[in-house]
Amino acid sequence: MSSFNKQIYEQLISDNQFVEWASGKNNTRQKYWAGWKKEHPDFTVEFEEACKTVTIIEFNPPKISRAEVTYLWSKTKKNLCKPRKNSPVREIISWYGKIAGVLIIPLIILSVWLFQNNQTVKSDINNIIENNINKLITVKAPVGGRLNFELPDGSKVWLNAGTVFEYPAYFNSNSREVNLLGEAVFEIKKSNTPFIVHNPGPDIKVYGTIFSVNSYNDQENIIVALVSGKISLDVNHKEVFLSPGEVSMFNKQKRELTITRKNTEQYTCWREGRFMFRDTPLKEILATLQRQYNVTISLSNPKLANYKYNAAFEQESLDQILYMLSLSAPIKYTFNKPKRNKDGSFTKAKVTIYEDKNRIINQ
């Protein structure tokens, strides 16, 4: 049994839309959250615990004691019953006054209660914000899986396998800053407050847009692809802008940036379980397959790493993908499937790729 994922739990209870739905205040998101639960079966326990937390937490309003209500009512009743000699006009006014007295006292009590309750709610909310404004929530997409969720401002994020993402429980009024290590697609909600993505490469400043970032530690380059909108990169303390359809590649060692125009779909289609490779070295393809299928892949000959492919895959198994790669290149492979250990766990699948000496690799 997997351990309780505290990060997922915290992510859910800090999501305003989740809280509104789980508390029964907004049923329009029923289909979305039912789908979320179905797409993330490994986090069923965290999801149910987050629902329970939302339903049991409530602000306790200041209570007016029964004795106070009895006292106010008796005082009002006593005043109403006092004998007075009035003219018919005064009697009518007096009668309306009695009715008003009966209504006004409860209204006064209700008004005081609402005022005090509102102040209590505001105080509780301010305390929550103050205590959590600097708290970072860490979300980790498991190897072999993907995650998608909404940030506190309504922006959407998709995380690819093995990605680590950090964001505050609440965005303040001055900035919206997040940390990324891995691959993600962002759909940022437009706002006057800047959105900054910190990563191993140049910081990315967002102006309301859709874009992807590939910043895994084991990669030589940080890749940013702009689908729509406007973003800029902080390259050596200089702001460099990207236009829709442009892809930037930042070399971490050389600290150099190159920008080209490409089909950005190949950088975002993994959200839908598809993979597109355009003039991509075999070593990069294998790195992607290792994360997506939680497998160890090794090359027997280093010169195979630079062999380039143009390929697209959708819902194929790892074995099928390896077979198709071997058809279009002079390579062969062995595939050792996972084995069950005595404790019930499984070993990692292992793949070794060899050069097929009966065929020639054209560089």
Buried (B, 14 or more C-beta within 10 A) or exposed (E): EEEEBEBBBBBBBBBEBBBBBBEEEBEEBEEEBEEBBEEBEEBEBBBEBBBEBBEEEEEEEEEBEEEEEEEBEEEBEEEEEEEEEEEEEEEEEBEEBBEEEEEEBEEEBEEEBEEEBEEBEEEEEEEEEEEBEEEBBEBBBBBEBBBBBBBBBEBBBBBBBBBBBBBBBBBEEEEBBBBBBBBBBBBBBEBEEEBBBBBBBBBBBBBBBBBBBBBBEEBEBBBBBBBEBBBBBBBEEEEBEBEBBBBBBBEBEEEEBEBEEBEBEBBBBBBEEBBBBBEBBBBBBBBBBBBBBBBEBEBEEEEBBEBBBEBEBEEEEBBEBBEBBBEEBBBBBEBEEEEEEEEEEEEEBBBBBBBBEEEEBEE
